[in-house]
Amino acid sequence: MVMWAGRFKKEIDQRTNDFNSSIRFDKVMYKQDIMSMRRCLENVELLVKRKVKRLLMV
């Protein structure tokens, strides 16, 4: 899937296409990514749990 096909006069840089190609997976995995980051932040105690929950609105 090419997200920006037909929207620009110049050809899209391959790096842009590479970046956009993961979006279909990102839509499925976003909740897991958020929860993983939350656990990481809590584990290294960068933020207290209360603030992590508030930041992530979980």
Legacy VTK file of the C-alpha trace (Angstrom):
# vtk DataFile Version 3.0
C-alpha trace
ASCII
DATASET POLYDATA
POINTS 58 float
0.000 0.000 0.000
1.354 3.400 -0.978
-0.271 5.979 1.267
0.575 9.110 -0.634
0.104 7.851 -4.202
-1.165 10.585 -6.487
-0.905 13.396 -3.940
2.475 14.794 -4.934
4.074 15.657 -8.243
7.480 14.238 -7.300
8.086 10.594 -6.527
7.996 9.769 -2.814
11.333 8.907 -1.218
11.696 5.181 -0.542
12.428 5.903 3.144
8.980 7.466 3.457
7.377 4.405 1.928
9.399 2.150 4.224
8.259 4.107 7.267
4.610 4.090 6.208
4.612 0.382 5.446
4.405 -0.483 9.150
1.178 1.433 9.776
-1.096 -1.594 9.326
0.857 -3.359 12.091
0.945 -0.252 14.255
-2.861 -0.058 14.211
-3.019 -3.575 15.643
-0.184 -3.262 18.152
-0.551 0.256 19.555
-2.130 -0.838 22.857
0.648 -3.339 23.493
3.254 -0.691 22.697
1.720 1.733 25.180
1.482 -0.855 27.946
5.063 -2.019 27.326
6.368 1.520 27.559
4.378 2.060 30.723
5.931 -1.021 32.344
9.416 0.020 31.244
9.041 3.467 32.754
7.695 2.033 35.988
10.455 -0.581 36.200
13.282 1.903 35.865
11.450 4.276 38.165
11.783 7.240 35.847
8.262 8.143 36.753
6.134 7.076 39.647
3.169 4.876 38.734
0.681 7.634 39.416
2.307 9.951 36.901
2.720 7.208 34.290
-0.976 6.408 34.521
-1.854 10.065 34.165
0.460 10.539 31.197
-0.927 7.505 29.394
-4.493 8.058 30.637
-4.762 4.383 31.563
LINES 1 59
58 0 1 2 3 4 5 6 7 8 9 10 11 12 13 14 15 16 17 18 19 20 21 22 23 24 25 26 27 28 29 30 31 32 33 34 35 36 37 38 39 40 41 42 43 44 45 46 47 48 49 50 51 52 53 54 55 56 57
